[in-house]
């Protein structure tokens, strides 16, 4: 996940040396991910301690946000 604002497949492939969009898509979609180490790293990098809480209406194919709130812990 190279530096850059957008983390979707197309912008990321433009930042890669070979720019192989299909290979990156397959890697992201078909690799078995263990989410805990990634979540820990993201939590360590989050310096502002802001947490966004949201409620979504969801079906099997789509999701729509109904309400958002920013939670700021006292500490």
C-alpha positions as CSV (number, residue, x, y, z in Angstrom):
1,X,0.0,0.0,0.0
2,X,2.2,2.7,-1.3
3,X,1.9,6.4,-0.3
4,X,-1.0,8.2,-1.9
5,X,-4.4,9.5,-1.0
6,X,-6.5,6.9,-2.9
7,X,-6.2,3.3,-1.9
8,X,-8.4,1.8,-4.6
9,X,-6.9,-0.6,-7.1
10,X,-6.6,1.7,-10.1
11,X,-4.7,4.6,-8.3
12,X,-2.5,2.0,-6.6
13,X,-1.5,0.3,-9.8
14,X,-0.4,3.7,-11.2
15,X,2.1,4.0,-8.4
16,X,3.5,0.5,-8.9
17,X,6.6,-0.2,-11.2
18,X,4.8,-2.8,-13.4
19,X,1.3,-1.3,-13.0
20,X,-0.4,-4.7,-13.4
21,X,-4.0,-3.9,-12.3
22,X,-5.3,-7.5,-12.8
23,X,-2.5,-9.0,-10.7
24,X,-3.1,-6.5,-7.9
25,X,-6.9,-7.1,-8.1
26,X,-6.4,-10.9,-7.8
27,X,-3.9,-10.4,-4.9
28,X,-6.3,-8.3,-2.9
29,X,-9.4,-10.4,-3.6
30,X,-7.9,-13.9,-3.3
31,X,-5.3,-13.6,-0.6
32,X,-6.3,-14.9,2.8
33,X,-5.8,-11.9,5.1
34,X,-5.3,-12.1,8.9
35,X,-6.8,-8.7,9.9
36,X,-5.5,-8.3,13.5
37,X,-1.9,-7.3,12.6
38,X,-3.1,-4.7,10.1
39,X,-5.6,-3.3,12.6
40,X,-3.0,-3.1,15.3
41,X,-0.6,-1.2,13.0
42,X,-3.4,1.2,12.0
43,X,-4.3,1.8,15.6
44,X,-0.6,2.6,16.4
45,X,-0.5,5.1,13.6
46,X,-3.8,6.9,14.6
47,X,-2.5,9.9,16.5
48,X,-5.8,11.9,17.0
49,X,-7.8,9.2,18.8
50,X,-10.9,10.0,16.9
51,X,-13.4,7.2,16.2
52,X,-16.2,7.5,13.7
53,X,-19.3,5.5,14.5
54,X,-21.9,4.8,11.8
55,X,-25.1,3.0,11.3
56,X,-25.8,1.6,7.8
57,X,-28.7,0.0,6.1
58,X,-27.3,-3.0,4.2
59,X,-28.4,-5.7,1.7
60,X,-26.4,-8.4,0.1
61,X,-25.2,-6.0,-2.6
62,X,-25.1,-2.5,-1.2
63,X,-24.9,-0.4,2.0
64,X,-26.2,3.1,2.7
65,X,-25.1,5.2,5.7
66,X,-28.0,6.4,7.9
67,X,-26.2,8.2,10.7
68,X,-22.6,9.2,11.5
69,X,-21.1,10.5,14.7
70,X,-17.5,11.3,15.7
71,X,-16.5,9.9,19.1
72,X,-13.7,11.7,21.0
73,X,-12.6,9.9,24.1
74,X,-11.9,12.1,27.2
75,X,-8.3,11.0,27.6
